Amino acid sequence: MSTKTLDIKQLQISVSELLSLIQDDKEIVITNGNTPLARLTLLNSIDKTIFESEKTPQPGLNLGAMVMSHDFDQPLSDEFWLQNP
C-alpha cells in the first residue's frame, strides 16, 4: 500500500477524488504542516466477515470450555451468609 500525504492548507480535492485515490490502493495522510491529522484507508473486507459472524450465534463452538460443578444450584451454606467481610 502506498501512502500519499496531503497538507490541509493546500487541500483542493473533493471527497470523491479522495475516495478514488484510496481505492487505487493508497493510504492518504492529511497533515497540518508536518503534523499528521488523519489517515484515510479502505475498510478491510475481513472486518465485514467478523461483523457478520458476530450477528449469528454459532452453537457448539466452545464445547467443554465451561465446567459446572454438580452442586451449582444448591443453596449456599449459613457460614457463607454469616461471614463478616
C-alpha positions, 0 to 999 in steps of 0.5 A: 500500500502506498501512502500519499500525504496531503497538507490541509492548507493546500487541500483542493480535492473533493471527497470523491477524488479522495475516495478514488485515490484510496481505492487505487490502493493508497493510504492518504495522510492529511497533515497540518504542516508536518503534523499528521491529522488523519489517515484515510484507508479502505475498510478491510473486507475481513472486518465485514466477515467478523461483523457478520459472524458476530450477528449469528450465534454459532452453537457448539463452538466452545464445547467443554470450555465451561465446567459446572460443578454438580452442586451449582444450584444448591443453596449456599451454606449459613457460614457463607451468609454469616461471614463478616467481610 
